[in-house]
Amino acid sequence: MSANGASRIPEILEKYEADLLEDWIRAQSSAATRRDDLISPEEVRRQSASFIRLLREAGQMGSLENISQPHMAAVRDLLNDISCSRARQGFTPTEVAMFIFSFKKPLFDRLHKEFEHDSARFADEVWNATRLLDSLGLYTTESYQKSREEIIQRQQQEMLEDRKST
């Protein structure tokens, strides 16, 4: 913990924002879940940059420990939009969650660089990052599922209406 007891993840996000983005883009590019047939590299970059920026801003406004807090709303909104969009595009739940989970290694690498001489702090920050990213990954999965359910309900309704009109 820092002097004020808060995680230093927002500081790390700000300090290494450009490097984190590039490392994360590379991680997503090499992931088995990459879907160039469904989403352009430019869109992946835009979504990734927005996520890092919004997460940093949320962390500067308050704790990152509870993603349901009001200052995390913009992060949740972005992840909901990404999840819904990817559900409509044909991504699997795993592919959607991997958007978040693939950020772990780039972030852990930066945490290691920052705290290589303070193993206790490094362990604390890795734990903070793990809890945060796991929560956000689960949130994307829940958003994806809700979106898929809405798509299925809409399709069922359309099928019923088609039957009625014939």
N, C-alpha and C positions, 0 to 999 in steps of 0.2 A: 504494500500500500504506500501511497505517497504521503507526504506530510499531513495532508488534509484527509487521508483515508480513502480517497477516491481512486478508481482505476485510472491508469495513464493511457488507456487505449485511445481516447480522443486525441491526445497529444501525439501519439504514434501515428494515427491516421492523418493528422495534419502535417507532421514532419516528413512522412514518407508517402504522401498521397500519390504522387506521380509514379514512384517506384512500385508501390502496391498495385496500382492499376495495371501497369505493364506486366508485373509478375502474375497477376490474376488472369489477365487476358491470355497469357501463355499457358497457364494451368487449364483454363477453359478450352483453349485450342487443342491441347493434347489429351483432353479427357475423352473417355470412351463414349460419353453421353453428348458429345458435341453434335449439333444438328444443323449443319450449313444448308441442308435442304429445306429447313423450316424458318431459319432466322439468319439475317446477314451479320457478318462480323462487325459492321458499323453499329448495328442495333445492340449487339452484345456489349460493345464498348460503351455506348451511350448509357445503357442500363447499369453497367458496372460502375462507371464514373458517377452516375447519380446516386447509386447505393452508397458508395464510399463517402461522398459529400454529405448526404443526408444523415448517415450514421455519425459522422464527425460532428455535424451541427447538433444532432440530438444529444450526443455525449457532452457537448459544451454547455447545453442547457440543463442537464441533469444526469442522474445515474443511468447506466446502461444495464442495470441488473434486472429490471422488470420492463419487458417490451410493451406492456399494456398501459404504461404511463402516458399522459397526454403529450409530453415532449417527443415521444417516439411515433406519433401519429403519421408524420410524413414518411418515415421508414416503412411503417405498416402499409400505408397507402400505395407506395411504390411497389412493395412486394406483392400486394394484392393485385395490382394492375399487371405485373409481370406474370403472376400465376394464372390469372384469368386469360390473358393474351396467349400464353403458351398452351393452356388447356385447349383453347379454340384452334390453335395451330397444329395440335396433334402430338405435343410432347407427352411423355409419361410422367407420373408423379416423381419417380426417381430423378429424371432429367431436370425437372423443375427444382427439386430440393438441392441437387448438385450445384445449382447456381450459387447458393449460399455456402454449402459445404466445401466447395472448391476454393473459397476464400481463406480457409483455415491455414493452409501451408504458407501462402505469402505473408499472412499476418503473423503467424508463429515465427517465421524466419526473421521478420523485423523486430519482434519482441526479443528474440534471442540476441540479435545484434545490439539492441538497446540495453539489455540487462545481462549480458554475458558474464559480468563480474559480480552479479548479485543473484545467485541461484534461487534464493527464497522469493525474491520479487518476481523473477522470471516465472517460477511455478505459479505464483498468485495470479499473474497476468494471463498466463496460458489458461488457467482455470476460468478466469473471468471471460476470456475470449471464447472458450469452449462452451460455457453456459449460454453466452449471448448468441453465438452462431447456431448452436443446437436449437435454441428457442426460435430463432428466426427461420431456420430450416423447417422446423415443424409447422411454423405459421404458414410458410409457403405451401406446404403439403395440405394443410387444412383449407387454405384459400383455393387451391387447385381443386380439391374434392368438392367444395361448395359450387365452384364454377361448373365442374363436370355434371353435377347433379342438376343444376339449372339448365344446362344444354340438353341433357336427356329429357327433362320435364318438358322443355320447349318442343323438342322433336316429337315427343309423345303427343303433345297437344296438337301439333301440326298434322300428325298422322290421323288423329281423331277427326279433326276438321276436314281433312281430305276425304275421309270415309263418308262423312256426313254430306259433303257436297256432291258425291257421286251417286 
